[in-house]
Amino acid sequence: MLLFRWLILLALLGAVVSFMFYAGTGQQRFKRFGLILLKWTLIAAFGFFAVLILERLG
């Protein structure tokens, strides 16, 4: 569980760094990569927390 939390944190940090590169350079590829990384990180986080909630209910 701790490993998954760290992976989510690192993925969010990667998205922030990508957006910072986009702000600094103006290249669309950094913005696109940041949005894709953010989307999949949020999907994984919601899935992870849904499993934790279902585990507590059962």
C-alpha positions as CSV (number, residue, x, y, z in Angstrom):
1,M,0.0,0.0,0.0
2,L,2.9,2.4,0.8
3,L,4.5,1.6,-2.5
4,F,1.3,2.5,-4.4
5,R,1.0,5.8,-2.5
6,W,4.6,6.7,-3.5
7,L,3.9,5.8,-7.1
8,I,0.9,8.1,-7.2
9,L,2.8,10.9,-5.5
10,L,5.7,10.5,-8.0
11,A,3.3,10.4,-11.0
12,L,1.6,13.7,-9.8
13,L,5.1,15.2,-9.3
14,G,5.9,14.2,-12.9
15,A,2.8,15.9,-14.1
16,V,3.7,19.1,-12.3
17,V,7.2,19.0,-13.7
18,S,5.8,18.5,-17.2
19,F,3.5,21.5,-16.8
20,M,6.4,23.6,-15.5
21,F,8.4,22.6,-18.7
22,Y,5.3,23.6,-20.7
23,A,5.2,27.0,-18.9
24,G,8.9,27.5,-19.5
25,T,9.2,26.4,-23.1
26,G,5.6,26.7,-24.5
27,Q,6.0,23.3,-26.3
28,Q,2.6,21.5,-26.5
29,R,4.2,18.1,-26.1
30,F,4.9,18.8,-22.4
31,K,1.3,19.9,-21.8
32,R,-0.1,16.9,-23.6
33,F,2.2,14.5,-21.6
34,G,1.3,16.2,-18.3
35,L,-2.4,15.9,-19.0
36,I,-2.1,12.2,-20.0
37,L,-0.1,11.5,-16.9
38,L,-2.5,13.4,-14.6
39,K,-5.5,11.6,-16.1
40,W,-4.1,8.1,-15.6
41,T,-2.8,9.0,-12.2
42,L,-6.2,10.1,-11.0
43,I,-7.9,7.0,-12.5
44,A,-5.4,4.8,-10.6
45,A,-5.8,6.8,-7.4
46,F,-9.6,6.6,-7.6
47,G,-9.4,2.8,-8.2
48,F,-7.0,2.3,-5.3
49,F,-9.2,4.2,-2.9
50,A,-12.4,2.5,-4.1
51,V,-10.7,-0.8,-3.3
52,L,-9.8,0.4,0.1
53,I,-13.4,1.6,0.8
54,L,-14.9,-1.6,-0.4
55,E,-12.4,-3.6,1.7
56,R,-13.5,-1.6,4.8
57,L,-17.2,-2.2,4.1
58,G,-16.8,-5.9,3.7
